[in-house]
Amino acid sequence: MVRGLVSIVVPVYNTVEYVEECIKSVLNQTYTNWELILVNDGSTDGSEIICEQYTAGDDRIKLIHQKNGGQSKARNEALTLCSGEFYVFLDSDDRLTNEALTVLQKAIIDDEADISCGVITKFSKNRKKCIYKTNKNYVLDSIEACKSMFVQNGLDSNTVAKMYRAHLWENIRFPEGTIFEDVPIMYKIILRSDKVAFCQECVYEQRSRDGSTTRMEYSDKRKVYVDYAINVYKDVKKMLPELEKEAYVYYLTAVIDNYISISCSRNLKRYKLYRHELYCIIQKNKKVIKEYACLSRMLIRINICRLGVGKLSYRLYQKVK
């Protein structure tokens, strides 16, 4: 481990339009003690050529080539090569703000924390929106931070927009071959920490695009979100009963998300029975849903999805999203 060094992990798969912008956002960091580990996950669109060009010009940039195995496998491969005291995850179609590493590393040091979190800005051609924006910096212990993640109160279960001390990742790896790979591990990472520092600055710019792995037409792959979330709930109920209620909210979030995703998909009829099963869970838990803001604000989306199917539901859903 190299003291002060930040290891930045970037899986790359067919993002030729965006990967250079991603790499440049690292090169533009005001904090310069970093290493960038790019994992080419079998790209076929020329993304790997762009990565090779930058590797040749800067010895802080490492490039690994592997057969296409998915984002989790790429991240896991990179983790075996990280030599930094701190880790940061970045997707190849996204970018860091120029001060990101400076802000996150300073928060970890100043607050003697194990994790620091910053604000995410989601952007597309026509929209820009800040996620979990706060007007102050603050610190939570691991239990309170995990509770905040479960109820989406200033913290989400994405690995991005955060900096971690390296020791948190010992013997923890992403599940391979699935999407929503952050869900079954982030609560473990947070609970391993002593303190989590929250920063009011935006550190991460996340691109919204149709081809991203979590924004496809509904398929069986998305069911894993509910499966992961119920397993998290069961584990927390057994391990930390004081977080049982919040962990159940985390599970219900996955249920509602899948219900909405099916309702807004053109292949709704194929998943009619599963959609009904999810709706029954929602109806059964109306009291809990109304109690927590992260769930109650989704009620209007649920009601809109009950009104129509396919493209109609999707357009209505987008208007209130």
Phi, psi and omega per residue, in radians:
M1 nan 2.304 3.129
V2 -1.757 2.097 -3.082
R3 -1.039 2.315 3.081
G4 1.412 -0.223 -3.103
L5 -1.330 2.382 3.074
V6 -1.857 2.108 3.071
S7 -1.617 2.130 -3.107
I8 -1.893 2.097 -3.057
V9 -1.781 2.143 -3.125
V10 -2.315 1.847 2.977
P11 -1.304 2.449 -3.103
V12 -2.221 2.113 3.041
Y13 -2.523 1.903 3.033
N14 0.865 0.923 3.065
T15 -2.156 0.803 -3.045
V16 -1.019 -0.506 -3.132
E17 -1.277 -0.365 -2.969
Y18 -2.152 -0.352 -2.947
V19 -1.125 -0.578 3.118
E20 -1.143 -0.703 3.093
E21 -1.084 -0.680 3.101
C22 -1.086 -0.870 -3.123
I23 -1.096 -0.741 3.132
K24 -1.080 -0.559 3.122
S25 -1.159 -0.476 3.053
V26 -1.348 -0.769 3.121
L27 -1.049 -0.488 -3.094
N28 -1.519 0.084 -3.106
Q29 -1.136 2.421 3.062
T30 -1.267 -0.442 3.024
Y31 -1.570 2.051 -2.954
T32 -1.815 -0.060 -3.120
N33 -1.552 1.361 -3.093
W34 -2.449 2.837 2.922
E35 -2.249 2.464 -3.121
L36 -1.965 2.104 -3.141
I37 -1.916 1.874 3.115
L38 -1.670 2.290 3.085
V39 -2.050 1.883 3.081
N40 -1.358 1.934 -3.056
D41 -1.607 0.952 3.094
G42 1.266 0.610 -3.137
S43 -1.053 2.566 -3.138
T44 -2.178 0.126 -3.042
D45 -1.933 0.118 -3.125
G46 1.729 -0.020 3.095
S47 -0.988 -0.695 -3.089
E48 -1.133 -0.529 3.131
I49 -1.190 -0.742 3.094
I50 -1.078 -0.755 3.121
C51 -1.062 -0.743 -3.138
E52 -1.094 -0.663 3.130
Q53 -1.087 -0.718 -3.133
Y54 -1.323 -0.557 3.090
T55 -1.105 -0.686 -3.107
A56 -1.158 -0.451 -3.051
G57 -1.720 -0.069 -3.057
D58 -2.656 2.030 -3.075
D59 -1.301 -0.047 3.037
R60 -1.414 -0.199 -3.096
I61 -1.806 2.150 3.106
K62 -1.938 2.538 -3.131
L63 -2.254 2.245 3.072
I64 -2.017 2.396 3.037
H65 -1.877 2.333 3.051
Q66 -2.498 2.777 3.027
K67 -1.137 2.639 -3.097
N68 -1.007 2.044 -3.121
G69 -2.351 -0.001 3.120
G70 1.745 2.866 -3.074
Q71 -1.051 -0.702 -3.113
S72 -1.096 -0.803 3.137
K73 -1.087 -0.697 3.116
A74 -1.111 -0.777 3.103
R75 -1.100 -0.748 -3.136
N76 -1.094 -0.684 3.105
E77 -1.109 -0.743 3.138
A78 -1.116 -0.675 -3.114
L79 -1.064 -0.494 3.113
T80 -1.237 -0.312 -3.094
L81 -1.843 -0.147 -3.111
C82 -1.120 2.326 3.119
S83 -2.113 0.143 -3.083
G84 -1.452 2.872 3.018
E85 -1.362 -0.407 -3.112
F86 -2.283 2.628 3.107
Y87 -2.090 2.524 3.021
V88 -2.373 2.436 3.091
F89 -1.906 2.400 -3.103
L90 -2.468 2.296 3.075
D91 -1.498 2.592 -2.964
S92 -1.284 -0.156 3.050
D93 -1.807 0.082 3.129
D94 -1.955 -3.064 3.139
R95 -2.671 2.699 3.041
L96 -1.604 2.574 2.967
T97 -1.276 2.773 -3.031
N98 -1.032 -0.554 -3.081
E99 -1.678 0.092 -2.985
A100 -0.937 -0.965 -3.088
L101 -1.136 -0.649 3.110
T102 -1.074 -0.847 -3.117
V103 -1.093 -0.850 -3.056
L104 -1.212 -0.723 -3.134
Q105 -1.197 -0.673 3.115
K106 -1.096 -0.708 -3.131
A107 -1.121 -0.747 3.122
I108 -1.077 -0.782 -3.108
I109 -1.226 -0.886 -3.065
D110 -1.118 -0.655 -3.086
D111 -1.679 0.047 -3.112
E112 0.899 0.803 -3.092
A113 -1.746 2.920 3.068
D114 -1.778 -0.365 3.123
I115 -2.392 2.455 2.969
S116 -2.192 2.536 -3.075
C117 -2.235 2.463 3.075
G118 -2.141 3.126 -3.112
V119 -1.418 2.474 3.048
I120 -1.787 2.364 2.954
T121 -1.882 2.074 3.050
K122 -1.564 2.331 -3.095
F123 -2.443 2.675 3.010
S124 -2.491 -2.932 -3.127
K125 -1.091 -0.592 -3.010
N126 -2.044 -0.075 -3.037
R127 -2.393 2.652 3.038
K128 -2.526 2.267 -3.059
K129 -2.552 2.272 3.099
C130 -1.464 2.414 3.134
I131 -1.935 2.270 3.113
Y132 1.007 0.758 3.117
K133 -1.245 2.393 3.118
T134 -2.248 2.673 -3.129
N135 -1.687 0.084 3.141
K136 -2.664 2.790 3.009
N137 -1.555 2.481 3.116
Y138 -2.699 2.956 -3.070
V139 -2.302 2.420 3.063
L140 -2.180 2.652 2.991
D141 -1.328 3.034 -2.998
S142 -1.106 -0.657 -3.113
I143 -1.167 -0.827 3.140
E144 -1.163 -0.618 3.111
A145 -1.162 -0.724 3.120
C146 -1.140 -0.697 3.084
K147 -1.053 -0.748 3.123
S148 -1.091 -0.674 3.116
M149 -1.138 -0.768 -3.103
F150 -1.072 -0.617 -3.100
V151 -1.832 0.197 3.076
Q152 0.975 0.793 3.125
N153 -1.869 1.339 3.121
G154 1.588 -0.046 -3.104
L155 -2.600 2.368 3.083
D156 -2.044 3.123 -3.077
S157 -1.688 0.240 3.013
N158 -1.320 2.556 3.103
T159 -1.383 -0.344 -3.062
V160 -1.368 2.907 -3.141
A161 1.161 0.431 -3.129
K162 -2.432 2.728 2.989
M163 -2.147 2.436 -3.054
Y164 -2.201 2.497 2.916
R165 -1.220 2.456 -2.985
A166 -1.020 -0.610 -3.036
H167 -1.095 -0.389 -3.138
L168 -1.113 -0.419 -3.046
W169 -1.672 0.077 3.102
E170 -1.105 2.171 3.106
N171 1.129 0.317 3.024
I172 -2.096 2.241 3.124
R173 -2.381 2.774 -3.137
F174 -1.303 2.451 3.049
P175 -1.168 2.305 -3.044
E176 -1.650 2.648 3.073
G177 1.487 0.189 -3.136
T178 -2.363 2.969 2.937
I179 -1.782 3.117 -3.060
F180 0.976 0.644 -3.053
E181 -1.211 -0.260 3.111
D182 -1.301 -0.509 -2.990
V183 -1.009 -0.839 -3.064
P184 -1.381 -0.060 -3.099
I185 -2.091 -0.439 -3.011
M186 -1.119 -0.622 3.119
Y187 -1.151 -0.561 3.094
K188 -1.189 -0.737 3.119
I189 -1.082 -0.790 -3.127
I190 -1.119 -0.741 -3.118
L191 -1.228 -0.324 3.046
R192 -1.331 -0.365 -3.069
S193 -1.398 2.872 2.998
D194 -1.635 -0.781 -3.122
K195 -2.470 2.614 3.078
V196 -2.137 2.197 -3.125
A197 -1.745 2.346 -3.132
F198 -1.927 2.312 -3.089
C199 -1.989 2.530 -3.108
Q200 -1.487 -0.160 -3.120
E201 -1.453 2.572 3.014
C202 -1.311 2.263 -3.117
V203 -2.116 -0.228 -2.982
Y204 -2.467 2.324 3.109
E205 -2.006 1.978 -3.011
Q206 -1.821 2.158 -3.086
R207 -1.468 2.335 3.019
S208 -1.677 2.096 3.133
R209 -2.566 2.673 -3.028
D210 -1.134 -0.493 -3.043
G211 -1.543 0.055 -3.100
S212 -1.191 2.660 -2.964
T213 -1.117 -0.412 -3.114
T214 -1.774 0.158 -3.089
R215 -2.159 0.478 3.128
M216 -1.506 2.953 2.989
E217 -1.006 2.615 -3.011
Y218 -1.055 2.407 3.084
S219 -2.544 3.001 -3.140
D220 -1.022 -0.457 -3.117
K221 -1.040 -0.559 -3.089
R222 -1.257 -0.326 3.138
K223 -1.080 -0.411 -3.081
V224 -1.101 -0.437 3.103
Y225 -1.026 -0.820 3.113
V226 -1.162 -0.731 3.140
D227 -1.074 -0.803 3.112
Y228 -1.082 -0.786 -3.053
A229 -1.139 -0.680 3.120
I230 -1.201 -0.572 3.086
N231 -1.221 -0.633 3.043
V232 -1.076 -0.800 3.125
Y233 -1.019 -0.811 -3.127
K234 -1.106 -0.707 -3.140
D235 -1.157 -0.783 -3.132
V236 -1.169 -0.701 3.121
K237 -1.005 -0.665 -3.128
K238 -1.386 -0.688 -3.010
M239 -1.532 -0.723 -3.082
L240 -2.398 1.366 -3.072
P241 -1.015 -0.373 3.113
E242 -1.208 -0.257 3.098
L243 -1.858 0.163 -3.051
E244 -1.014 -0.799 -3.061
K245 -1.132 -0.755 3.136
E246 -1.175 -0.640 3.108
A247 -1.152 -0.562 3.087
Y248 -1.206 -0.622 3.053
V249 -1.078 -0.693 3.089
Y250 -1.026 -0.749 3.091
Y251 -1.128 -0.779 3.137
L252 -1.112 -0.576 3.069
T253 -1.035 -0.740 3.114
A254 -1.147 -0.697 3.116
V255 -1.068 -0.844 -3.113
I256 -1.158 -0.721 3.117
D257 -1.022 -0.764 3.130
N258 -1.193 -0.666 3.105
Y259 -1.056 -0.795 3.141
I260 -1.151 -0.733 -3.121
S261 -1.073 -0.741 3.096
I262 -1.134 -0.784 -3.094
S263 -1.084 -0.514 -3.107
C264 -1.655 0.123 -3.103
S265 -1.733 2.601 3.126
R266 -1.249 -0.374 3.133
N267 -1.708 0.646 -3.135
L268 -0.932 -0.751 -3.049
K269 -1.043 -0.585 -3.127
R270 -1.119 -0.504 -3.074
Y271 -1.980 0.460 -3.082
K272 -1.015 -0.785 -3.111
L273 -1.180 -0.738 3.135
Y274 -1.156 -0.680 3.087
R275 -1.053 -0.745 3.115
H276 -1.112 -0.699 3.113
E277 -1.066 -0.752 3.115
L278 -1.146 -0.700 -3.135
Y279 -1.132 -0.629 3.095
C280 -1.105 -0.672 3.083
I281 -1.120 -0.737 3.125
I282 -1.081 -0.818 -3.136
Q283 -1.088 -0.681 -3.122
K284 -1.154 -0.456 -3.038
N285 -1.971 0.497 -3.111
K286 -0.997 -0.669 -3.112
K287 -1.114 -0.779 3.119
V288 -1.143 -0.734 -3.119
I289 -1.047 -0.720 3.140
K290 -1.260 -0.390 -3.091
E291 -1.345 -0.554 -3.045
Y292 -1.919 2.248 -3.072
A293 -1.040 -0.659 -3.106
C294 -1.102 -0.401 3.108
L295 -1.715 -0.743 -3.072
S296 -1.101 -0.555 3.124
R297 -1.237 -0.168 3.107
M298 -1.610 -0.102 -3.097
L299 -1.064 -0.706 -3.125
I300 -1.135 -0.604 3.091
R301 -1.161 -0.708 3.102
I302 -1.066 -0.796 -3.125
N303 -1.130 -0.676 3.091
I304 -1.101 -0.713 3.138
C305 -1.160 -0.415 3.086
R306 -1.324 -0.293 -3.060
L307 -1.443 -0.524 -3.049
G308 -2.665 -3.047 -3.117
V309 -2.322 2.892 3.010
G310 0.954 -2.304 -3.030
K311 -1.098 -0.606 -3.141
L312 -1.084 -0.859 3.115
S313 -1.059 -0.709 -3.103
Y314 -1.102 -0.775 -3.138
R315 -1.118 -0.726 3.101
L316 -1.146 -0.710 3.135
Y317 -1.068 -0.752 -3.116
Q318 -1.105 -0.565 -3.120
K319 -1.183 -0.450 -3.113
V320 -1.922 0.034 -3.099
K321 -1.188 nan nan
